[in-house]
């Protein structure tokens, strides 16, 4: 599976999400510049701790995403979106 260039990271603490946005938004990875921002929360329990990441390199793995973002706090879940047709 190759990434579509989008992913989500959910933090336990909203302050960690803010720190990740402030530090990683605009970071250059390979030939891409990533955009990190708050995602629309799906429940009150993750309000302001759910991040949307776009512009990920297509070769980025789930493990690499977690390594990059885990520096900023404890991650509840993360996911890289993958094209279901092409894998």
C-alpha positions in Angstrom: 0.0 0.0 0.0 1.1 3.4 -0.9 0.0 6.5 1.0 -2.4 9.0 -0.6 -0.4 11.6 1.1 -2.9 12.1 4.0 -3.0 10.9 7.6 -4.4 11.4 11.0 -2.8 11.5 14.4 -4.8 11.5 17.7 -3.1 12.7 20.9 -4.2 12.1 24.5 -3.4 15.8 25.4 -4.6 18.7 23.2 -1.4 20.6 24.2 0.6 17.9 22.5 -1.5 18.3 19.3 -0.9 22.1 19.4 2.9 21.5 19.9 3.0 19.1 16.9 1.1 21.6 14.7 3.4 24.5 15.7 6.6 22.4 15.1 5.7 20.2 12.1 3.4 22.3 10.0 5.3 23.2 6.9 8.1 20.6 7.5 9.7 19.4 4.3 9.8 15.6 4.0 11.5 14.3 0.9 10.0 16.3 -1.9 6.8 17.2 0.0 5.9 20.0 2.4 3.4 18.7 5.0 0.4 20.6 6.4 -0.6 19.8 9.9 -3.8 21.1 11.3 -6.7 20.2 13.6 -9.2 17.7 12.1 -12.9 17.9 12.7 -13.3 16.0 16.0 -15.5 12.9 15.9 -16.3 13.1 19.6 -15.8 15.4 22.5 -13.2 13.0 24.0 -10.7 13.9 21.3 -11.6 17.5 20.7 -8.5 19.5 19.7 -6.3 16.5 19.9 -7.1 15.0 16.4 -4.7 16.2 13.7 -5.1 16.0 9.9 -1.8 15.7 8.1 -1.6 16.3 4.3 1.3 16.3 1.8 2.9 13.1 3.3 5.4 11.4 0.9 3.7 8.5 -0.8 6.5 6.2 0.5 5.9 7.2 4.2 5.0 4.2 6.4 2.7 4.1 9.5 5.8 3.5 11.7 7.6 6.6 10.2 4.5 8.7 10.8 4.3 7.6 14.4 8.0 8.1 15.0 7.8 11.7 13.7 4.7 12.7 15.8 5.5 10.7 18.9 8.2 13.2 19.8 5.3 15.6 20.7 3.2 13.5 23.0 1.4 10.2 23.5 -0.5 9.1 20.4 -3.8 7.4 20.8 -4.1 6.3 17.2 -2.7 7.2 13.8 -3.5 6.3 10.3 -2.2 6.9 6.8 -4.9 6.8 4.2 -4.2 4.3 1.3 -6.0 4.0 -2.0 -8.3 1.0 -1.6 -8.3 0.2 -5.4 -4.5 0.3 -6.1 -3.4 -0.5 -2.5 
